[in-house]
Amino acid sequence: MSWLRRAWVTAALGLLLVFPHVSNAQGCSLCKDATAGSAPRAREGLRRAILVLGIPAGAIFLAILVIARQSRPRED
């Protein structure tokens, strides 16, 4: 990756970190309705469920990226 492309990628990621409201999820209306009409304890459970489901999925995604990066064809 050239230094210019790497600089653009770094700048884009930096902007997403500086302005996190731009990178918010779309906000599923079904999820909003389900949480708005539920008890506070149920809302807390739904928030926890996001982490329980999201962390393993993110870890699997990162592991696949690492494996794909390491398994490049070798130059002979």
N, C-alpha and C positions, 0 to 999 in steps of 0.2 A: 504494500500500500504506500503510495507516495505521501510525502509530508503534507502536501496541500489537501489531499483527500482526508488524511488523518486529522488535520486541523479543522476541516469542515464538520467531520463527525463529532469531534470534541466540542466544538462550538454549539452544535445542535443539541447534544446531550446536556451541555451546560445551561442552555436556554430552557430546556425542559425542567431542569432542577430549580432554576431561578423563578420560572413561571409555572408552578405545578397545576394551576387551574386549567391550563391549556391541555394538559395530558390526562384529564379526568376521564373516567369511563363514561359511556353513553348514558347510563342511568336507566336501567330497565324499568318500565312502568309497572310491571308485575311485581318486581322486587320492592319498589317504593310503596305500592298499595299493600303488600303483605306486611311490611314493617310498620307502616303508618297505623294500621288497624290492630296491631298486636300489643301485648303487654310489654312493659320495660324489660322483664326477664327474658322474654322471647326475642326481643331486639338484640339483647346482649348475646344470646345464643347464636343468632344469625351473624353477628359481627365476628364471633369466634369461629364460626363455620367457614367464613371467608378465608381466614388464616389457615385453618386445618386443611382446606382443599387447595389453597393457593400455594402454600410453601412447598409441598411435595411436587406439585406440577411444575413450579419454577425450578426446583432442583433437578428434576428429570430433564427439563428443557436445557438447562445449563450443562448437564452431563453429556447430553447428545452433542451440543456445540463443541465441547472440549474434545470428545472422541472424534468428531468429524474433522476438527482442526488438526489433530495429531495423526490422522490416517491419510494424509495427503500422499499421492504417489511420489516415490523417490526418484530423483534425477540420477541416471546412471552415467 
